[in-house]
Amino acid sequence: MLMVLALGPLVARSHRPEARINITTYREFSDLEFLQLQEDLRVRLQRESVAGMPAFNMVSAATHFEIHQGGTPVILVDNSAGRLLVIAFGE
């Protein structure tokens, strides 16, 4: 849940077309924690799309997920290398 609070502002500001990358690592999440993070972000993105934010698309797999906006990657979250890796594009 804490991760949702950390990633929320990144998603909200992701429509800026800057060419920067922000990489952050956290302790590895359990499978259940990782699934919960995916679901919490999916719900948040749906709410923001309804509230007028640009549409986001989430592509997910067992150990990672990506959030795209208009086909452009915004955030990649990977939980497969013993750490949770978060790569945010554009800020």
C-alpha positions as CSV (number, residue, x, y, z in Angstrom):
1,M,0.0,0.0,0.0
2,L,2.9,2.3,0.7
3,M,4.2,1.8,-2.8
4,V,0.8,3.0,-4.2
5,L,1.3,6.2,-2.4
6,A,4.8,6.5,-3.7
7,L,3.9,5.7,-7.3
8,G,0.7,7.7,-7.4
9,P,2.3,11.1,-7.9
10,L,4.5,9.7,-10.7
11,V,1.5,8.4,-12.6
12,A,-0.4,11.6,-12.1
13,R,2.5,13.7,-13.5
14,S,3.5,11.2,-16.2
15,H,2.0,13.2,-19.1
16,R,5.0,15.5,-19.2
17,P,7.1,14.7,-22.3
18,E,10.5,14.8,-20.6
19,A,13.3,12.3,-21.4
20,R,14.4,11.5,-17.9
21,I,14.5,8.2,-16.1
22,N,14.1,7.7,-12.4
23,I,15.2,4.3,-10.9
24,T,14.3,3.3,-7.4
25,T,14.7,0.0,-5.6
26,Y,12.9,-1.5,-2.6
27,R,13.0,-4.8,-0.8
28,E,11.6,-7.7,-2.8
29,F,7.9,-8.0,-2.4
30,S,6.2,-11.4,-1.6
31,D,4.0,-12.7,-4.4
32,L,0.9,-11.6,-2.5
33,E,2.3,-8.1,-1.9
34,F,3.2,-7.7,-5.5
35,L,-0.2,-8.8,-6.7
36,Q,-1.8,-6.4,-4.3
37,L,0.4,-3.6,-5.6
38,Q,-0.6,-4.3,-9.1
39,E,-4.3,-4.4,-8.2
40,D,-4.1,-1.2,-6.2
41,L,-2.4,0.7,-9.0
42,R,-4.9,-0.7,-11.6
43,V,-7.8,0.6,-9.5
44,R,-6.1,4.0,-9.1
45,L,-5.5,4.3,-12.8
46,Q,-9.1,3.4,-13.5
47,R,-10.3,6.1,-11.1
48,E,-8.0,8.7,-12.6
49,S,-9.1,7.9,-16.1
50,V,-12.7,8.4,-15.1
51,A,-11.7,11.7,-13.4
52,G,-10.4,13.1,-16.7
53,M,-6.8,12.0,-16.6
54,P,-5.3,10.7,-19.8
55,A,-6.0,7.0,-20.3
56,F,-3.4,4.5,-19.0
57,N,-2.9,0.9,-19.9
58,M,-1.3,-1.7,-17.6
59,V,0.4,-4.8,-19.0
60,S,1.3,-7.3,-16.3
61,A,3.0,-10.7,-15.8
62,A,3.9,-12.8,-12.8
63,T,7.1,-10.8,-11.9
64,H,6.6,-7.4,-13.5
65,F,4.2,-4.9,-14.9
66,E,4.3,-1.8,-17.1
67,I,2.1,1.2,-17.2
68,H,1.7,2.9,-20.6
69,Q,0.0,6.1,-21.7
70,G,-0.8,6.4,-25.3
71,G,1.6,3.6,-26.2
72,T,4.5,5.3,-24.4
73,P,5.9,3.6,-21.3
74,V,5.5,5.5,-18.0
75,I,6.5,3.1,-15.3
76,L,8.1,-0.4,-15.2
77,V,7.9,-2.3,-11.9
78,D,10.0,-5.5,-11.7
79,N,10.0,-7.9,-8.7
80,S,12.3,-10.6,-10.1
81,A,15.9,-9.8,-9.1
82,G,15.7,-10.0,-5.4
83,R,14.6,-6.4,-5.2
84,L,11.6,-4.5,-6.4
85,L,12.8,-2.2,-9.2
86,V,10.7,0.8,-10.2
87,I,11.7,2.7,-13.4
88,A,9.7,5.8,-14.0
89,F,10.1,7.5,-17.4
90,G,9.6,11.2,-18.1
91,E,10.6,12.8,-14.8
